[in-house]
Amino acid sequence: MDRQQFIVATAVTLFVAFLLGWFASWLIHRMTRATRADLNELESMAQQLHDAEEARDNAVAELEEREAALSTRLAASEDELKIAMDGLTESRTEIEELRDYIEKRLARSRGGKT
């Protein structure tokens, strides 16, 4: 094999290797390419994800509204409780004062009779 034949054989070998690589690349790309059904499925999944995120956002907003309403009711109930407790304390003080007054009157009326 002389020099000219060696160069031609090498060029043919390299060209065949190039063609085999290109064919393998095309074949792999063809096999892994997304089909129309896959794209439709991906689009459907994206729409479902969007709907789920929207539903979650609505649920979070509703939860925050309910929490705010409950916080308001709790604050109002605590205020009412404080007012009731203050009234109860005043009533107890008044009852004690009345008991002391009655006991003094009874003691005075008993002391005055004897």
C-alpha positions in Angstrom: 0.0 0.0 0.0 1.6 3.2 -1.1 1.1 6.7 0.3 -1.8 7.6 -2.0 -3.8 4.5 -1.1 -3.2 5.0 2.6 -4.6 8.6 2.4 -7.7 7.5 0.5 -8.3 4.6 2.9 -7.9 6.9 5.9 -10.2 9.5 4.3 -12.8 6.8 3.6 -12.5 5.4 7.1 -13.0 8.9 8.6 -15.9 9.6 6.4 -17.6 6.3 7.3 -17.0 7.1 11.0 -18.5 10.5 10.5 -21.6 9.0 8.8 -22.0 6.4 11.6 -21.7 9.1 14.3 -24.2 11.3 12.4 -26.6 8.4 12.0 -26.3 7.4 15.7 -27.0 11.0 16.7 -30.0 11.2 14.4 -31.3 7.9 15.7 -30.9 8.9 19.4 -32.6 12.3 18.7 -35.4 10.5 16.8 -36.0 8.1 19.7 -35.9 10.7 22.5 -37.8 13.4 20.6 -41.1 14.4 22.3 -44.1 13.3 20.4 -47.3 15.4 19.9 -49.0 13.3 22.6 -46.2 14.0 25.0 -46.4 17.7 24.4 -50.2 17.6 24.8 -49.7 15.7 28.1 -47.1 18.2 29.3 -49.5 21.1 28.4 -52.3 19.4 30.3 -50.1 18.8 33.3 -49.0 22.5 33.2 -52.7 23.6 33.1 -53.5 21.3 36.0 -50.5 22.7 38.0 -51.7 26.2 37.3 -55.2 25.3 38.4 -53.9 23.7 41.6 -51.7 26.7 42.4 -54.7 29.0 41.9 -56.9 26.8 44.1 -54.1 26.9 46.8 -53.9 30.7 46.6 -57.7 30.9 47.0 -57.6 28.6 50.0 -54.7 30.6 51.6 -56.7 33.8 51.0 -59.8 32.3 52.6 -57.8 31.0 55.5 -56.3 34.4 56.1 -59.8 36.0 56.0 -61.1 33.5 58.5 -58.1 33.9 60.7 -58.6 37.7 60.7 -62.3 37.3 61.5 -61.6 34.8 64.3 -58.9 37.2 65.7 -61.4 40.0 65.7 -64.0 37.8 67.5 -61.4 36.7 70.0 -60.3 40.3 70.7 -64.0 41.2 71.2 -64.6 38.2 73.5 -61.5 39.1 75.5 -62.7 42.7 75.9 -66.2 41.4 77.0 -64.5 39.0 79.4 -62.4 41.8 80.9 -65.5 44.0 81.3 -67.4 41.1 82.9 -64.5 40.4 85.3 -64.3 44.1 86.2 -68.1 44.1 86.9 -67.8 40.9 89.0 -64.9 42.4 91.0 -67.0 45.6 91.6 -70.0 43.4 92.6 -67.9 41.4 95.1 -66.5 44.6 96.6 -70.0 46.0 96.9 -71.3 42.7 98.5 -68.5 42.8 101.0 -69.2 46.4 101.8 -72.9 45.5 102.3 -72.1 42.5 104.5 -69.8 44.7 106.6 -72.6 47.3 106.8 -75.2 44.7 107.8 -72.9 43.1 110.3 -72.2 46.5 111.9 -76.0 47.3 112.0 -76.8 44.0 113.5 -74.0 44.3 116.0 -75.1 47.9 116.9 -78.7 46.8 117.2 -77.7 43.8 119.4 -75.4 46.0 121.4 -78.0 48.6 121.9 -80.6 46.2 123.2 -78.5 44.6 125.9 
